[in-house]
Amino acid sequence: MAAARGDDRRRRGRRRRRADAARPRRRRRRGAPLSRVRVATLNLASGRSGPGHLPADRLAAALTGLDVDVLAVQEVDVAQDRSHGVDQAAVAAAALGAAHWRFAPTLAGTPGPLRGWHRVLPDADLPAGRPGYGIAVLSRLPVRQWQVEHLGHGRGRLPVRAPDPRTGEPRTWWVPDEPRTALAAVLDELTLVSTHLSFSPATAVRQLARLRRWCATLPGPVVVAGDLNLPGPVVERVLRGRRLATGASYPAHDPRVQLDHLVGPVGGSASLPGAGGPEALQVSGTVVRRLDVGDHRLVAATLDLPGGGVR
């Protein structure tokens, strides 16, 4: 039995090596320029800072001056009473000078234990006048295509101690899992995928495997960026990519674990030459930094890509 399993593993390994060998690779001419792109991920936590949510001007101030070209953002509010009705994706994009951006709602309504929300289908817009919640990608570089993928949700519930909005009294809530979505921004030389996975580890692993399969259909090299709610070694194993920046990111005030990741290349896409090889992404610098907003730290990496011409 053990020998049969070993033979099966060797056959799968040979098939993977043949598939990798068949993919076209971008070959950089000796001395050709590198494109430098700064990518980052941030869980915005609906604009929370301390006990409250930041108004638009303070949210913009917390993000102004970030030296990033493409930012993946999670837990983004739009027209929510709790966050002063701010369109947080629009405010953040303006603060960064990101002319190319998109908000992908995962639900319409307000997330929370009372289930006053419903799922938004991929590529659908929020109903007029409804508050929303989701993820975004903000880019200073031109985006030539956007794609959205629904990742499903789990059945688990998360215990949260919070006031009852009807009475003001504190109580323990069992908060249901939310729908999860991935948003891909296809740039000239890489694709950045923003996502926020389930708080249930088993569900998050399933979503990550689904995400990896979807990334294989995207132009590459593909970088997955987001709050993945999983430790780094698990993320690398499931995505079959490498972390581009390492460092504890949660909680922001005293980080003890890295839940926020930049991973690439992912998916082994053949849509662009060189998409699947580790040589497609060279890291020349990383930052893990606390901002004046959110309960996670910003995780950023400066990538040098062969081919030139992005900047």
The 8 nearest C-alpha neighbors of each residue, nearest first, counted from 0:
[[1, 3, 2, 4, 5, 6, 7, 8],
 [2, 0, 4, 3, 5, 6, 7, 8],
 [1, 3, 5, 4, 0, 6, 7, 8],
 [4, 2, 6, 0, 5, 1, 7, 8],
 [3, 5, 7, 1, 2, 6, 8, 0],
 [4, 6, 2, 8, 3, 7, 1, 9],
 [7, 5, 3, 9, 4, 8, 2, 10],
 [6, 8, 4, 10, 5, 9, 3, 11],
 [9, 7, 5, 11, 10, 6, 12, 4],
 [8, 10, 12, 6, 7, 11, 13, 5],
 [9, 11, 13, 7, 12, 8, 6, 14],
 [12, 10, 14, 8, 9, 13, 15, 7],
 [11, 13, 9, 15, 10, 14, 8, 16],
 [12, 14, 16, 10, 15, 11, 17, 9],
 [13, 15, 11, 17, 12, 16, 18, 10],
 [16, 14, 18, 12, 13, 17, 19, 11],
 [15, 17, 19, 13, 18, 14, 20, 12],
 [16, 18, 20, 14, 19, 15, 13, 21],
 [19, 17, 15, 21, 20, 16, 14, 22],
 [20, 18, 16, 21, 17, 22, 15, 267],
 [19, 21, 17, 18, 22, 16, 23, 15],
 [22, 20, 18, 19, 17, 23, 16, 24],
 [23, 21, 19, 20, 269, 24, 18, 272],
 [24, 22, 272, 273, 21, 269, 25, 271],
 [273, 23, 25, 272, 26, 22, 274, 276],
 [26, 24, 273, 272, 27, 23, 274, 305],
 [25, 27, 24, 28, 273, 305, 272, 306],
 [28, 26, 305, 306, 29, 25, 31, 30],
 [27, 29, 31, 30, 26, 306, 32, 305],
 [28, 30, 31, 27, 32, 26, 305, 306],
 [29, 31, 28, 32, 27, 33, 305, 306],
 [32, 30, 28, 29, 27, 33, 306, 307],
 [33, 31, 307, 30, 306, 34, 305, 308],
 [32, 34, 307, 305, 304, 303, 306, 35],
 [33, 35, 307, 304, 303, 309, 308, 305],
 [34, 36, 303, 302, 33, 304, 37, 301],
 [37, 35, 302, 301, 68, 38, 34, 303],
 [36, 38, 301, 67, 68, 300, 302, 69],
 [39, 37, 69, 300, 299, 67, 70, 68],
 [40, 38, 299, 70, 298, 71, 300, 69],
 [41, 39, 71, 225, 298, 70, 224, 72],
 [40, 42, 297, 72, 43, 71, 73, 296],
 [43, 41, 73, 44, 72, 295, 74, 293],
 [42, 44, 293, 45, 46, 74, 41, 73],
 [45, 43, 293, 74, 46, 42, 47, 294],
 [46, 44, 75, 76, 43, 74, 47, 82],
 [47, 45, 52, 44, 43, 53, 292, 293],
 [48, 46, 52, 293, 51, 44, 45, 292],
 [49, 47, 292, 51, 52, 293, 50, 53],
 [48, 50, 51, 47, 52, 292, 293, 294],
 [49, 51, 48, 47, 52, 53, 46, 293],
 [52, 50, 47, 49, 48, 53, 82, 46],
 [51, 53, 47, 46, 82, 48, 54, 81],
 [52, 54, 46, 58, 57, 47, 48, 55],
 [55, 53, 57, 56, 58, 83, 52, 82],
 [54, 56, 58, 57, 59, 85, 53, 90],
 [57, 55, 59, 58, 54, 60, 53, 90],
 [58, 56, 60, 59, 55, 54, 53, 61],
 [59, 57, 55, 61, 60, 56, 53, 54],
 [58, 60, 94, 56, 62, 57, 61, 63],
 [59, 61, 57, 63, 58, 62, 56, 94],
 [62, 60, 58, 291, 59, 63, 57, 292],
 [63, 61, 59, 60, 65, 94, 64, 58],
 [64, 62, 94, 60, 65, 95, 59, 61],
 [63, 65, 66, 62, 95, 94, 60, 61],
 [66, 64, 63, 67, 62, 95, 94, 61],
 [65, 67, 64, 68, 37, 95, 63, 38],
 [68, 66, 37, 69, 65, 38, 39, 70],
 [67, 69, 37, 139, 138, 38, 36, 140],
 [68, 70, 138, 38, 137, 67, 139, 39],
 [69, 71, 39, 137, 40, 136, 38, 72],
 [72, 70, 40, 136, 193, 135, 224, 39],
 [73, 71, 41, 135, 134, 42, 40, 136],
 [72, 74, 134, 42, 75, 43, 195, 41],
 [75, 73, 44, 45, 43, 133, 134, 42],
 [74, 76, 45, 133, 132, 73, 134, 87],
 [77, 75, 132, 45, 87, 131, 79, 86],
 [76, 78, 86, 131, 79, 130, 85, 87],
 [79, 77, 84, 130, 85, 86, 80, 76],
 [80, 78, 84, 130, 81, 82, 77, 76],
 [79, 81, 84, 83, 82, 78, 130, 85],
 [80, 82, 79, 83, 52, 84, 51, 45],
 [83, 81, 52, 80, 79, 84, 85, 53],
 [84, 82, 80, 85, 81, 54, 79, 78],
 [83, 85, 78, 79, 80, 82, 77, 86],
 [86, 84, 78, 87, 83, 77, 55, 82],
 [87, 85, 77, 89, 88, 78, 90, 76],
 [86, 88, 90, 85, 89, 76, 91, 77],
 [89, 87, 91, 90, 86, 92, 102, 135],
 [90, 88, 92, 87, 91, 86, 93, 100],
 [89, 91, 87, 93, 92, 88, 59, 94],
 [90, 92, 94, 88, 93, 89, 87, 59],
 [93, 91, 97, 89, 95, 94, 90, 137],
 [92, 94, 96, 90, 95, 91, 97, 89],
 [93, 95, 63, 91, 59, 92, 96, 62],
 [96, 94, 92, 97, 93, 63, 91, 65],
 [95, 97, 93, 94, 92, 98, 139, 138],
 [98, 96, 139, 138, 92, 95, 99, 137],
 [97, 99, 139, 96, 100, 138, 92, 93],
 [100, 98, 138, 97, 137, 139, 141, 142],
 [101, 99, 137, 136, 138, 98, 97, 92],
 [100, 102, 135, 136, 103, 137, 99, 88],
 [101, 103, 135, 134, 88, 104, 136, 100],
 [102, 104, 134, 133, 135, 105, 101, 182],
 [105, 103, 133, 132, 106, 131, 102, 119],
 [104, 106, 133, 119, 178, 118, 132, 180],
 [107, 105, 118, 119, 104, 117, 132, 131],
 [108, 106, 131, 116, 117, 130, 119, 118],
 [107, 109, 116, 130, 131, 115, 106, 129],
 [108, 110, 116, 115, 111, 131, 130, 107],
 [111, 109, 116, 108, 114, 115, 112, 132],
 [110, 112, 113, 114, 174, 109, 115, 175],
 [111, 113, 174, 114, 172, 173, 175, 110],
 [112, 114, 115, 111, 110, 174, 116, 109],
 [115, 113, 116, 112, 111, 110, 117, 109],
 [114, 116, 113, 108, 109, 110, 117, 111],
 [115, 117, 108, 114, 107, 109, 106, 110],
 [116, 118, 106, 107, 119, 108, 115, 114],
 [117, 119, 106, 105, 107, 120, 178, 116],
 [120, 118, 106, 105, 107, 123, 104, 121],
 [119, 121, 123, 122, 118, 149, 105, 124],
 [122, 120, 123, 147, 149, 148, 119, 180],
 [121, 123, 147, 120, 124, 103, 146, 148],
 [124, 122, 120, 121, 119, 125, 104, 103],
 [125, 123, 126, 122, 104, 119, 103, 120],
 [124, 126, 127, 107, 129, 131, 123, 104],
 [127, 125, 129, 128, 124, 107, 130, 123],
 [128, 126, 129, 125, 124, 130, 107, 131],
 [127, 129, 126, 130, 78, 125, 131, 77],
 [128, 130, 126, 127, 131, 108, 107, 125],
 [131, 129, 78, 108, 79, 77, 107, 128],
 [130, 132, 107, 77, 108, 106, 76, 104],
 [131, 133, 76, 104, 75, 106, 105, 77],
 [132, 134, 104, 105, 75, 74, 103, 73],
 [133, 135, 73, 103, 75, 72, 102, 74],
 [136, 134, 102, 72, 101, 103, 71, 73],
 [135, 137, 71, 100, 70, 101, 72, 138],
 [138, 136, 100, 70, 69, 97, 92, 99],
 [139, 137, 69, 97, 99, 140, 68, 100],
 [138, 140, 97, 68, 98, 99, 69, 96],
 [139, 141, 138, 142, 68, 99, 186, 69],
 [140, 142, 99, 143, 186, 139, 138, 187],
 [143, 141, 186, 144, 185, 184, 99, 140],
 [144, 142, 185, 186, 141, 145, 187, 184],
 [143, 145, 185, 142, 184, 146, 186, 183],
 [146, 144, 184, 183, 185, 147, 143, 182],
 [145, 147, 183, 182, 144, 184, 148, 122],
 [146, 148, 182, 181, 121, 122, 183, 149],
 [149, 147, 181, 180, 121, 150, 182, 146],
 [148, 150, 180, 151, 121, 179, 181, 147],
 [151, 149, 179, 180, 206, 148, 152, 209],
 [152, 150, 178, 179, 149, 153, 206, 180],
 [153, 151, 178, 177, 179, 176, 150, 154],
 [152, 154, 155, 202, 176, 151, 197, 199],
 [153, 155, 176, 156, 152, 175, 202, 199],
 [154, 156, 153, 176, 175, 199, 157, 198],
 [157, 155, 175, 174, 173, 176, 158, 154],
 [156, 158, 174, 173, 159, 175, 155, 176],
 [159, 157, 173, 172, 174, 171, 156, 160],
 [158, 160, 172, 171, 161, 157, 173, 174],
 [161, 159, 171, 170, 172, 169, 158, 162],
 [160, 162, 169, 170, 159, 171, 163, 172],
 [163, 161, 169, 168, 167, 170, 164, 160],
 [162, 164, 167, 165, 168, 166, 169, 170],
 [165, 163, 167, 166, 162, 168, 161, 169],
 [164, 166, 163, 167, 168, 162, 113, 169],
 [165, 167, 168, 163, 164, 162, 169, 170],
 [168, 166, 163, 162, 164, 165, 169, 161],
 [167, 169, 162, 166, 163, 170, 164, 161],
 [170, 168, 162, 161, 163, 167, 160, 171],
 [169, 171, 160, 161, 162, 172, 168, 163],
 [172, 170, 160, 159, 158, 161, 173, 169],
 [171, 173, 159, 158, 174, 160, 112, 170],
 [174, 172, 158, 157, 156, 159, 112, 175],
 [173, 175, 112, 157, 156, 172, 158, 111],
 [176, 174, 156, 155, 177, 173, 157, 112],
 [175, 177, 153, 156, 155, 152, 154, 174],
 [176, 178, 152, 179, 175, 197, 153, 110],
 [179, 177, 152, 151, 105, 118, 180, 176],
 [180, 178, 150, 151, 152, 196, 105, 177],
 [179, 181, 149, 150, 148, 194, 105, 182],
 [180, 182, 194, 148, 193, 147, 192, 149],
 [181, 183, 147, 193, 192, 146, 194, 148],
 [184, 182, 192, 146, 191, 145, 147, 185],
 [183, 185, 145, 191, 190, 142, 144, 186],
 [184, 186, 190, 144, 142, 143, 145, 183],
 [187, 185, 142, 189, 188, 190, 143, 184],
 [186, 188, 189, 309, 185, 143, 142, 141],
 [189, 187, 186, 309, 190, 220, 219, 304],
 [190, 188, 220, 186, 219, 221, 187, 185],
 [189, 191, 185, 221, 184, 186, 219, 222],
 [190, 192, 222, 184, 183, 221, 223, 189],
 [193, 191, 183, 223, 182, 224, 222, 184],
 [194, 192, 224, 71, 182, 225, 181, 223],
 [195, 193, 181, 225, 180, 196, 182, 192],
 [196, 194, 226, 227, 225, 73, 179, 197],
 [195, 197, 227, 203, 179, 228, 194, 226],
 [196, 198, 203, 199, 202, 228, 176, 195],
 [197, 199, 228, 200, 196, 203, 176, 157],
 [198, 200, 197, 202, 201, 203, 155, 153],
 [201, 199, 203, 202, 204, 198, 229, 197],
 [202, 200, 204, 203, 199, 205, 197, 153],
 [201, 203, 205, 199, 204, 200, 153, 197],
 [202, 204, 200, 197, 206, 196, 205, 201],
 [205, 203, 207, 201, 206, 202, 200, 208],
 [206, 204, 202, 208, 207, 203, 209, 201],
 [207, 205, 203, 209, 204, 208, 150, 210],
 [206, 208, 210, 204, 209, 205, 203, 211],
 [209, 207, 211, 205, 210, 206, 237, 204],
 [210, 208, 206, 212, 207, 211, 205, 213],
 [209, 211, 207, 213, 208, 212, 206, 214],
 [212, 210, 214, 208, 213, 209, 266, 238],
 [213, 211, 209, 215, 210, 214, 266, 208],
 [212, 214, 210, 215, 211, 216, 209, 217],
 [215, 213, 266, 211, 217, 216, 212, 210],
 [214, 216, 266, 268, 213, 212, 217, 267],
 [217, 215, 214, 213, 268, 218, 212, 266],
 [218, 216, 214, 215, 268, 219, 270, 213],
 [219, 217, 270, 271, 268, 190, 220, 216],
 [220, 218, 274, 221, 189, 268, 271, 190],
 [219, 221, 274, 189, 264, 190, 275, 218],
 [220, 222, 219, 190, 264, 265, 189, 191],
 [223, 221, 263, 191, 262, 264, 192, 190],
 [224, 222, 192, 262, 261, 191, 193, 263],
 [225, 223, 261, 193, 260, 40, 192, 71],
 [226, 224, 194, 193, 259, 40, 260, 195],
 [225, 227, 259, 195, 228, 258, 42, 260],
 [226, 228, 196, 229, 195, 225, 258, 259],
 [229, 227, 258, 226, 198, 196, 197, 230],
 [228, 230, 227, 258, 234, 231, 233, 200],
 [231, 229, 233, 258, 232, 257, 234, 228],
 [230, 232, 234, 233, 235, 229, 257, 242],
 [233, 231, 235, 234, 230, 236, 229, 237],
 [234, 232, 236, 231, 235, 230, 237, 229],
 [233, 235, 231, 237, 232, 236, 238, 230],
 [236, 234, 232, 240, 238, 239, 233, 241],
 [235, 237, 233, 239, 234, 238, 232, 240],
 [236, 238, 234, 239, 235, 208, 233, 207],
 [237, 239, 235, 240, 211, 236, 234, 265],
 [240, 238, 236, 235, 237, 265, 241, 266],
 [241, 239, 263, 235, 265, 238, 264, 262],
 [242, 240, 262, 235, 263, 243, 239, 264],
 [241, 243, 262, 244, 261, 263, 245, 235],
 [242, 244, 261, 262, 241, 300, 282, 263],
 [245, 243, 242, 285, 300, 261, 299, 246],
 [246, 244, 242, 243, 247, 257, 260, 287],
 [245, 247, 257, 248, 287, 244, 256, 298],
 [246, 248, 257, 256, 254, 255, 249, 245],
 [247, 249, 257, 296, 254, 295, 256, 251],
 [250, 248, 254, 295, 251, 256, 255, 247],
 [249, 251, 254, 295, 253, 252, 294, 248],
 [250, 252, 295, 294, 249, 296, 254, 253],
 [251, 253, 250, 254, 294, 289, 249, 295],
 [254, 252, 250, 251, 255, 249, 248, 247],
 [255, 253, 249, 250, 248, 247, 251, 256],
 [254, 256, 247, 249, 253, 250, 248, 257],
 [257, 255, 247, 249, 254, 248, 258, 230],
 [256, 258, 247, 248, 259, 246, 230, 249],
 [257, 259, 228, 229, 226, 227, 230, 256],
 [260, 258, 226, 225, 257, 227, 248, 298],
 [259, 261, 224, 225, 262, 258, 226, 242],
 [260, 262, 224, 243, 223, 242, 244, 222],
 [263, 261, 242, 223, 241, 222, 243, 240],
 [264, 262, 222, 265, 240, 241, 221, 223],
 [263, 265, 221, 220, 240, 222, 275, 262],
 [266, 264, 263, 240, 221, 267, 238, 222],
 [265, 267, 215, 214, 268, 211, 212, 264],
 [266, 268, 275, 215, 265, 274, 269, 264],
 [269, 267, 215, 266, 219, 270, 274, 275],
 [268, 270, 271, 22, 274, 272, 267, 23],
 [271, 269, 218, 268, 219, 272, 217, 274],
 [270, 272, 269, 219, 274, 218, 273, 268],
 [273, 271, 25, 24, 23, 274, 269, 270],
 [24, 272, 274, 25, 275, 276, 279, 23],
 [275, 273, 220, 219, 272, 271, 268, 276],
 [274, 276, 267, 273, 268, 264, 220, 277],
 [275, 277, 278, 279, 273, 274, 264, 267],
 [276, 278, 279, 280, 264, 275, 281, 263],
 [277, 279, 276, 280, 281, 273, 305, 304],
 [278, 280, 277, 276, 304, 273, 274, 305],
 [281, 279, 278, 304, 277, 302, 303, 282],
 [280, 282, 303, 302, 283, 304, 278, 279],
 [283, 281, 302, 284, 301, 303, 280, 243],
 [282, 284, 301, 302, 281, 303, 285, 300],
 [285, 283, 301, 300, 282, 286, 302, 244],
 [286, 284, 300, 299, 244, 301, 287, 283],
 [285, 287, 299, 298, 288, 300, 284, 244],
 [288, 286, 298, 297, 246, 299, 296, 285],
 [289, 287, 297, 296, 286, 290, 298, 248],
 [288, 290, 296, 251, 297, 291, 287, 295],
 [291, 289, 292, 288, 61, 296, 297, 293],
 [290, 292, 61, 48, 289, 293, 62, 58],
 [293, 291, 48, 290, 47, 46, 61, 43],
 [294, 292, 43, 44, 47, 295, 46, 48],
 [293, 295, 251, 250, 44, 296, 292, 249],
 [296, 294, 251, 249, 250, 293, 248, 42],
 [295, 297, 289, 248, 251, 288, 298, 287],
 [296, 298, 41, 288, 287, 40, 289, 299],
 [299, 297, 287, 39, 40, 286, 296, 288],
 [300, 298, 39, 286, 285, 38, 287, 297],
 [301, 299, 285, 38, 284, 37, 244, 302],
 [300, 302, 37, 284, 283, 282, 36, 285],
 [303, 301, 282, 36, 281, 35, 37, 283],
 [302, 304, 35, 281, 34, 33, 280, 282],
 [305, 303, 34, 33, 280, 279, 302, 281],
 [306, 304, 33, 27, 307, 34, 279, 303],
 [305, 307, 33, 27, 304, 32, 34, 308],
 [308, 306, 34, 33, 32, 305, 309, 31],
 [307, 309, 310, 34, 306, 33, 32, 187],
 [310, 308, 34, 307, 187, 188, 35, 140],
 [309, 308, 34, 35, 307, 36, 140, 33]]
